[in-house]
Amino acid sequence: MRLAASVALLLLATPAAADDSSRPTAGPQVGLSYMLSRPVTGESGGADHALVVRGELMRPDFAVGIALEGGYAPGNDEETLRRFAILPMIGVYRAMDEVTLRADVSIGWQLLDGRTRLGNVPVAGTEARGVRAELAIGADAPLSRPATLRARVGLALDAVFPVQVDASTRLGPFVELGLVLAL
């Protein structure tokens, strides 16, 4: 435990290298990525496949932004679910040689549409009372001056609050891989 705390303190206290060529460019960035996560609700198994569009404003050592996620969990004959989420984000990052390590948190609104099960109750239709939160760590690796490869992993908390049936919450892992361009 002491070793981990010492390493974290050393990382935070070490000044940035004089050569900032690998340091992320401060300013706006946009990205497109693919996310794989656990379905928001239901028992069909499988995975939620999402296309994620990100916009971020990078500042020295922190970033703020927004993500738009469009997901689809194909499920089976009884369950298929589509989702759309808008997630404001705040994160911190640290350049380490050629790789930039990052941690971020997002929370926002989520719309669900399709057929699934909430508990033991089959439901169908559109539900606008949803929330998604993500806690992630990741790494950015430069491909060229404006382009960066980004990988994120973390936990997502999905909640839906329908009127006629009990609310549902689900915690599950996710992995995301994408391309980010500095503008």
C-alpha positions in Angstrom: 0.0 0.0 0.0 2.8 2.4 0.9 4.5 1.6 -2.4 1.4 2.5 -4.4 0.9 5.7 -2.5 4.6 6.6 -3.1 4.3 5.9 -6.8 1.1 8.0 -7.1 2.8 10.9 -5.2 5.9 10.7 -7.4 3.7 10.8 -10.6 1.9 13.9 -9.3 5.0 15.7 -8.1 7.2 15.0 -11.1 7.4 18.0 -13.4 6.5 17.6 -17.1 9.4 16.8 -19.4 10.9 19.7 -21.4 9.9 18.1 -24.7 6.1 18.4 -24.9 5.8 16.7 -28.3 4.0 13.7 -26.7 1.8 15.9 -24.4 -1.8 16.1 -25.5 -2.7 19.3 -27.2 -4.7 21.7 -25.1 -7.8 22.7 -26.9 -10.8 21.0 -28.5 -10.8 17.4 -29.5 -13.4 15.2 -31.2 -13.5 11.4 -31.2 -15.4 8.4 -32.5 -15.2 5.0 -30.8 -16.8 1.6 -30.3 -18.0 0.5 -26.9 -18.9 -2.9 -25.7 -20.8 -3.2 -22.4 -23.3 -5.2 -20.5 -27.0 -4.7 -21.6 -28.9 -2.1 -19.6 -31.6 -4.5 -18.5 -32.9 -7.9 -19.4 -31.9 -11.5 -19.1 -31.0 -12.4 -22.7 -27.3 -12.2 -22.2 -25.1 -10.9 -25.0 -23.7 -7.4 -25.0 -24.6 -3.8 -25.7 -22.7 -2.5 -28.8 -22.4 1.3 -28.8 -21.1 4.0 -31.2 -19.7 6.9 -29.1 -19.1 10.4 -30.4 -17.1 12.6 -28.0 -16.2 16.2 -27.8 -13.7 17.4 -25.2 -12.0 20.6 -24.3 -8.5 19.8 -23.0 -6.8 22.0 -20.5 -3.5 21.3 -18.7 -4.1 18.1 -16.7 -7.9 18.1 -17.0 -10.6 17.8 -19.6 -14.4 18.6 -19.8 -16.6 17.3 -22.5 -19.7 15.5 -23.6 -20.3 12.0 -25.1 -23.3 10.9 -27.2 -23.8 7.1 -27.1 -26.0 5.1 -29.4 -26.2 1.5 -28.3 -27.9 -1.7 -29.4 -28.3 -5.0 -27.5 -29.6 -7.5 -30.0 -30.6 -10.0 -27.3 -33.0 -12.8 -28.6 -36.5 -13.2 -30.0 -38.0 -11.8 -26.8 -35.5 -9.0 -26.0 -33.8 -6.4 -28.1 -33.0 -3.0 -26.7 -31.7 0.3 -28.2 -30.4 3.2 -26.1 -29.3 6.8 -26.6 -27.3 8.6 -23.9 -26.0 12.1 -23.4 -23.2 12.2 -20.8 -21.3 15.3 -19.6 -17.8 14.3 -18.6 -14.9 15.6 -16.5 -11.5 13.9 -16.3 -7.9 14.2 -15.4 -4.9 13.1 -17.4 -1.1 12.8 -17.2 1.4 12.5 -20.0 3.9 9.6 -19.4 6.4 9.6 -22.3 4.5 8.6 -25.4 1.3 7.5 -23.6 -1.2 9.7 -21.7 -3.0 8.1 -18.8 -6.5 9.3 -18.0 -9.4 8.9 -15.5 -12.8 10.3 -16.1 -16.4 10.3 -14.8 -19.6 10.8 -16.8 -23.2 10.9 -15.7 -26.3 11.8 -17.8 -29.6 11.0 -19.3 -30.4 7.8 -21.2 -33.4 6.9 -23.4 -34.3 3.2 -23.9 -36.4 1.7 -26.6 -37.3 -2.0 -27.4 -38.4 -5.1 -25.7 -36.8 -6.4 -22.4 -37.6 -7.6 -18.9 -37.5 -5.4 -15.8 -37.3 -8.0 -13.0 -39.8 -10.7 -14.1 -42.0 -8.3 -16.0 -41.8 -8.2 -19.8 -41.9 -4.6 -21.1 -41.9 -3.0 -24.5 -41.8 0.6 -25.8 -39.8 3.7 -25.1 -38.7 4.8 -21.7 -37.2 8.3 -21.2 -36.6 8.0 -17.5 -33.1 6.6 -17.6 -29.7 7.5 -16.2 -26.2 6.2 -17.1 -23.0 6.9 -15.2 -19.5 5.8 -16.1 -16.2 5.7 -14.2 -13.3 5.0 -16.4 -9.5 4.8 -16.7 -7.8 4.8 -20.0 -4.8 5.6 -22.2 -4.2 7.7 -25.2 -1.4 6.8 -27.7 -0.5 9.3 -30.4 -0.8 8.0 -34.0 0.2 11.3 -35.7 0.2 15.0 -34.5 -3.6 15.4 -34.7 -4.7 11.8 -34.2 -4.7 9.7 -31.1 -5.8 6.1 -30.3 -7.8 6.0 -27.1 -8.7 3.0 -25.0 -11.0 3.2 -22.0 -12.2 0.6 -19.5 -14.4 1.0 -16.5 -17.8 0.5 -14.8 -21.1 1.7 -16.1 -24.2 2.1 -13.9 -27.5 2.0 -15.8 -30.8 2.9 -14.2 -34.3 3.1 -15.6 -37.3 4.4 -13.7 -40.6 3.4 -15.5 -43.9 4.5 -14.0 -45.8 1.1 -14.2 -43.1 -1.3 -12.9 -40.2 -1.2 -10.4 -37.1 0.6 -11.2 -34.0 -1.3 -12.4 -30.3 -0.6 -11.9 -27.4 -2.6 -13.3 -23.7 -2.2 -12.8 -21.4 -3.7 -15.4 -18.0 -3.4 -17.0 -17.3 -1.7 -20.4 -14.5 -1.4 -22.8 -14.1 1.3 -25.4 -11.6 1.8 -28.3 -11.6 4.9 -30.6 -9.8 7.6 -32.5 -9.5 11.2 -31.2 -8.6 14.2 -33.4 -7.2 17.5 -32.0 -8.9 20.4 -33.7 
